[in-house]
Amino acid sequence: MDEKTMVADTLAGINSELVRMGEMINQTENPQLKSLLKQMRNQCEASQEEIYQIARSKQYYVPAAKATAEEIQHVRSVLTQG
């Protein structure tokens, strides 16, 4: 397995964990557990950002082009229609 694949797999795994943690945070009523899960999510997000920056620096990941003003306005109008 090459480095690029390992980085991509790691990012995918972290992103999956972030989704699961978000679901658990929303579902728990225990304040201590909710706080602990939020701390864990924050640490996971920091790890994800660090690995993402490594992937970008090595050109393993190239982000999509930035949205145009028209695209942003379209999404904004779709989301604000009630």
Backbone as a ProteinNet text record, in pm:
[ID]
protein_1_A
[PRIMARY]
MDEKTMVADTLAGINSELVRMGEMINQTENPQLKSLLKQMRNQCEASQEEIYQIARSKQYYVPAAKATAEEIQHVRSVLTQG
[TERTIARY]
84.7	0	89.7	59.4	143.3	92.9	176.7	147.3	18.3	-3	-122.7	-249.6	-249.1	-364.3	-384.7	-276	-286.5	-343.5	-299.7	-351.1	-499.7	-538.3	-679	-764.2	-716.7	-790.1	-803	-696.7	-699.9	-801.5	-800.5	-898.5	-1041.6	-1063.5	-1198	-1241.9	-1151.2	-1182.3	-1214	-1134.6	-1158.9	-1292.8	-1320.4	-1447.5	-1565.9	-1553.9	-1659	-1677.8	-1567.8	-1575.4	-1639.1	-1608.9	-1669.8	-1821.7	-1867.5	-2012.2	-2073	-2010.7	-2061.8	-2063.8	-1957	-1952.7	-2062.7	-2085.5	-2193.3	-2327.9	-2350.7	-2476	-2486.6	-2377.7	-2380.2	-2403.2	-2339.4	-2356.9	-2503.5	-2567.6	-2707.6	-2801.6	-2761.7	-2851.5	-2835.6	-2725.8	-2705.3	-2769.5	-2822.2	-2878.8	-2783.8	-2680.5	-2586.2	-2490.1	-2492.7	-2407.3	-2257.6	-2214.2	-2071.8	-2029.1	-2112.4	-2080.9	-2082.7	-2179.1	-2188.3	-2062.5	-2016.8	-1895.9	-1773.2	-1762.1	-1649.3	-1650.5	-1767	-1777.5	-1739.4	-1776.8	-1740	-1589.2	-1525.2	-1379.6	-1313.3	-1365.2	-1311	-1330.7	-1446.2	-1472.8	-1375.9	-1350.6	-1257.2	-1116.5	-1073.1	-940.8	-937.8	-1045.7	-1054.7	-1051.9	-1122.3	-1120.9	-981.4	-909	-771.7	-682.5	-699.7	-623	-658.5	-787.5	-832.5	-770.7	-769.5	-712.7	-563.3	-493	-348.6	-319.5	-393.3	-371.1	-414.2	-521.8	-566.3	-457.2	-393.4	-286.3	-167.4	-136.5	-28.9	-66.5	-191.2	-237.1	-230.6	-270.6	-263.4	-119.4	-32	107.5	176.7	135.5	194.8	114.4	13.5	-75.4	-146.9	-174.2	-256	-403.2	-433.1	-570.9	-571.9	-657.1	-674.2	-819.7	-844.9	-983.4	-1055.2	-1186.1	-1268.2	-1249.9	-1281.1	-1273	-1371.7	-1336.8	-1423.6	-1552.6	-1659.9	-1790.5	-1792.3	-1865.5	-1881.1	-1984.7	-1989.1	-2088.6	-2229.9	-2250.1	-2382.7	-2420.1	-2325.6	-2352.8	-2385.8	-2312.4	-2337.4	-2476.3	-2511	-2642.2	-2753.8	-2733.5	-2834.2	-2858.5	-2751.2	-2763.8	-2829.5	-2788.3	-2847.4	-2997.8	-3039.6	-3183.1	-3259.4	-3199.3	-3265.9	-3283.2	-3181.4	-3186.8	-3276.8	-3297.6	-3379.5	-3526	-3559	-3700.3	-3772	-3888.2	-3948.1	-4062.4
-117.1	0	124	218.4	338	446.7	547	653.7	728.4	756.1	829	753.5	624.2	541	539.3	531.2	530.9	662.8	773	904.2	914.3	871.2	876.2	788	669.2	579.4	637.8	700.3	762.7	875.2	960.6	1069.7	1016.4	914	855.5	798.4	732.6	677	784.4	889.8	999.8	1066.6	1089.4	1152.8	1067.2	936.8	845.7	853.7	858.6	870.8	1002.5	1109	1238.5	1234.2	1165.6	1151.2	1073.7	963.1	881.5	959.8	1033.8	1112.3	1217	1282	1380.1	1318.1	1197.8	1127.4	1094.1	1047.9	1012.9	1136.3	1246.4	1370.1	1411.5	1403.7	1442.7	1349.1	1224.8	1126.1	1107.6	1155.2	1132	1242	1201.4	1297	1322.2	1241	1252.9	1367.6	1473	1590.2	1558.9	1470.2	1437.1	1361.3	1267.6	1192.3	1284.2	1372.9	1467.2	1553.5	1600.9	1683	1604	1479.7	1394.8	1368.9	1339.3	1316	1439.8	1556.8	1680.7	1701.6	1669.8	1680.7	1584.2	1461.9	1362	1406.8	1463.8	1512.6	1623.9	1715.4	1825.2	1773.6	1673.5	1613.8	1544.4	1477.9	1408.8	1509.6	1621.5	1726.4	1784.3	1801	1852.4	1753.8	1624.9	1523.3	1523.8	1536.6	1538.6	1657	1773.3	1893.4	1875.6	1817.3	1795.9	1701.6	1593.1	1498.1	1558.2	1635.3	1704.3	1797.6	1872.6	1964.5	1887.8	1773.3	1689.2	1643	1597.1	1549.5	1660.5	1780.6	1893.5	1927.6	1928.1	1965.5	1866.2	1740.7	1638.8	1619.4	1701.6	1697.6	1563.4	1500.2	1379.3	1417.4	1539	1587.1	1724.7	1742.1	1872.6	1912.4	2018.8	2056.7	2101.6	2093.1	2138.4	2289	2335.5	2479.1	2554.2	2676.6	2757.7	2790.2	2796.4	2828	2973.2	2995.1	3132	3204.1	3334.5	3414	3370.6	3338.1	3291.9	3159.2	3066.9	2937.6	2954.5	3041.1	3067.2	3127.3	3223.9	3286.8	3185.5	3098.3	2995.6	2906	2856.4	2769.6	2846.2	2970.5	3052.1	3066	3092.3	3110	2979.2	2866.1	2737.4	2707.9	2737.2	2706.7	2801.1	2920.1	3015.9	3016.7	2945.4	2935.7	2847.3	2892.6	2825.6	2742.1
0	0	0	-87.9	-95.1	0.8	18.7	114.8	80.2	-46.3	-88.3	-49	-67.9	-31.5	119.4	194	339.5	390.8	333.4	374.2	341.5	223.3	183.5	273.9	305.2	394.1	534.5	581.1	713.9	717.5	616.2	610.9	604.8	526.7	517.1	651.8	720.2	852.2	953.6	955.2	1048.8	1017.7	891.2	854.6	898.8	886	930	1082	1154	1300	1341.8	1270.2	1302.1	1286	1182.5	1162.7	1279.2	1317	1428.2	1558.8	1584.6	1708.3	1710.6	1597.3	1589.2	1620.9	1569.4	1598	1746.2	1806.3	1948.7	2035.2	2000.2	2076.9	2076.4	1960.8	1950.4	2024.7	2043.2	2101.9	2252	2310.4	2453.3	2537.4	2651.5	2745.8	2863.1	2876.3	2985.9	2957.5	3040.9	3013.9	3015.1	3105.6	3111.3	2985.4	2943.3	2822.2	2700.8	2695.6	2583.3	2577.3	2693.3	2699.1	2654.3	2700.6	2661.7	2511.3	2455.6	2312.5	2232.2	2281.4	2212.6	2215.2	2328.3	2336.4	2238.1	2233.4	2141.2	1996.5	1967.2	1831.3	1795.1	1888.5	1862.7	1834.3	1909.7	1886	1750.1	1717.4	1588.8	1474	1490.5	1387.9	1370.5	1480.4	1471.8	1395.6	1421.4	1349.2	1200.9	1173.2	1034.8	961.8	1024.2	961.9	936.7	1032.1	1017.2	899.3	891.3	782.4	649.2	650.4	529.4	477.4	566.2	525.6	467.3	525.3	471	330.3	315.1	184.5	79.6	117.5	23.2	-11.2	89.1	63.9	-29	-24.7	-111.1	-239.2	-256.7	-373.3	-387	-272.5	-272.1	-281	-242.2	-243.2	-306	-403.3	-466.4	-445.7	-369.9	-342.4	-469	-463.8	-576.4	-595.1	-713.8	-741.7	-650.8	-619.2	-533.6	-607.5	-529.9	-587.5	-635.1	-744.5	-794.8	-709.1	-722.3	-649.2	-687.4	-813.4	-858.9	-794.3	-785.2	-722.4	-574.2	-508.8	-366.5	-348.6	-431.2	-421.6	-447.9	-544.5	-574.5	-452.9	-392.8	-275.2	-162.2	-142.1	-36.3	-56.9	-180.8	-207.1	-188.3	-226	-207.6	-57.5	20.4	162.8	241.2	192.5	267.5	223.6	117.4	76.6	177.7	217.8	327.7	316.4
[MASK]
++++++++++++++++++++++++++++++++++++++++++++++++++++++++++++++++++++++++++++++++++

